[in-house]
Amino acid sequence: MFQVAFHRLPESQSTPSVEDKTMPIPTINMLNFCRSGEFGGLKLGQTKAHLAAYFPPPDSVYPKEPGAECVIWRYGSIDLIFRGDELTNIYADGFPLGKLDAGSHIAMQPWIFKHPKKLHLAFVIKKLNFHGIDFRKKTFALNTRLLLTSGVELYFENQNTPNNCDANKFVLTAFNLGTTPKDWAS
């Protein structure tokens, strides 16, 4: 068995060879993520040991104490959330204040997430429709959620005054694939 090393391959080489004993760094394609829930080869239900064998080490881990019920592996602004030993969520928030980033060990094809300040509900719906990505929409007084057929949930909030509740102007603040956080469930 050989040891896996993550690094960029030369432009002329698109796939690793067995002789190299190297693998390309994972690439997260956000359009594919929204379409299918595919996230750089990760799947919900995989174990920490499986991810550690096939994915680069996280930028940070919280909490650091062993035995915690919920553990977060952070890659840039993206959280992989484990309950026990199982991957249960792929989550990111902080939009529109910061752009989506997957850290230094993972390549990102951001699609519409490249410009977070543009991610108003009406704009995102237009892009989803253009790419044939179906969804269900739930609108509340101060937020709207789009549940994509892939299982990805997009969460939009009112960034203006409470008096201006035009949902089309709500801004993307988070996405989640997996167990819906309790504060999103209502």
N, C-alpha and C positions, 0 to 999 in steps of 0.2 A: 504494500500500500504506500502511496506517496503522499507527501504533505501538500496541502493546498495553499497557494499564495495568491493574494488578490493584488493585481496591478493592471494598468492599462496595457493593451496589446498594441503593437505597431499598426498604423492605419491600414497597411496592406494585408494584415492578418485578421480575418473576421471571427474565427473560432480558434480556440486553443487546440494544440495537438497533444497527444499523449506524451511525446518526447519532452515537451516543454514543462510538463507537470505544473502548469499555471492555468488560472481561470481568469476571464475578464471580470472587471468589477461589475456588480449587478447594475442594471439600468431600470429605472422606474419610469414607465411611460404613462402619464396621467390620463391621456385619452383612453388607453386600454384599460386602465384602472376603473374609470367611469363606465366603460362599456361592459367589462366582464368581472371586475373585482380582482383581476390579476395584478399582483404587486411585486414585480421583480422576482417571480418564482415563489414567493411566500404564499402559504395557504393557512387560513384559520384552522386551528386544531394541531398544528405542528408543535413539537416540543422545543424547549430551549436548546437541548443537545443537538437536535436536528438543524436548527437555525445556526448554531455556533459552528457546525461542520460545513455549512454551505453558504454562509453569509458573513460579511466582514464584522469585526467586533463593533459594538455600539460606541458612540461618542461618550455616552454616560449611561449609568444605570441608577435607578431610584426605586426603592430605598437600597442602600448598600448592605444593610443587615440581612444575613441569610434567614430563610424561613418565612419571609413576608408572604402573605396570601396574594397580594397584587404587586407585580414588579413591572417597571417600565424600562424598556430599552429605548434610548433616544438616539435618533440619527438626524442631526440638524434640527429641524422643526417638526419631525415626524416621530410619533411615539408608537412603538410596538408594545402592546399591553398583554401581560401574561397573568392569568389567574391560575395559581398552582404552577404547573409546568407547561400549560397549554396556551398558545397564542390565541387570544380571544378578540383583540381589536387592533386595527390599524387606524390611527387617529392623528389629526393635526388641527391646531387652532392658531389664533393670532392674526388671522387675516382681518382687515386689510392693512394692519399696521406693518407687517413684515411679509417678505415673499417666502414662498415655499422653498425649502432647501433640505436636501437629504444627507447633509454632512459631507465630509471629505472622502469617504470610501465608497460612495454610491453615486452613479451618474443619474441625472434627472432630465427627462423630456417633459417640460412643465405644461405643455398645451396652453389652455387659457389661464392657468395658475401663474404664468410668467408675470402678469400684470395684475396684482391683487386689487388695486384700487378700481379696476374696471368690472370687478365681479359682482355687479348688481344682479338681482334676481332676474329681471327681464333679459339682460345680456346672456346670462348662463342658460336660461331656458331656450333662447334663440340658438345658442351653440349646441345644446343637447339635441334639439329638434333637427338641426342641420346634419348632425352625425347619426340620426336615427336612434338615439338613446331614449328609451321610454322611461317614464317616472310617474310617481303619484305625488301630488302637492297637498300639503297641509298648512293652512295659514291660521295663525293665532294673532292676538292683539299686538304683540311686540316681536314676533318671529315667524318665520316660514321655514318648513322643511321640505326638501325634495328627496324622496326615496326612489333611487334608481333601480331598474330591474336587476342590476348586478348585485344589489344589496348595499351599495355605497349610499350613505345618507349625507346630504349637503345641508348645512344649517345656516340660515340667513337671519340677521338681526337688523333692527331699526337703529341706524347710526345717527339719526337726527333727533329732534325733540319728540316727546311722546305725542304731541299734537299732530305731527306729520306721519301718518301711518299708511302711506302708499306702499304696499308690499313690493311693488315693482322696483322701488328704490332701496329696499333692504339689501344689505351687503353680506356676502359670504364671510362667515367668521370661523367655520370649522367644517371638517369632513370626518366621517367615521365609517368603518366597515367592521361589523361584528356586533357584539352585545350593545344595545342602545344604552348610553349612560342614563342613570336614574333621573337626572334633572332634564333630560330630553323627552322622557316617556309621557308626559302629560300632553 
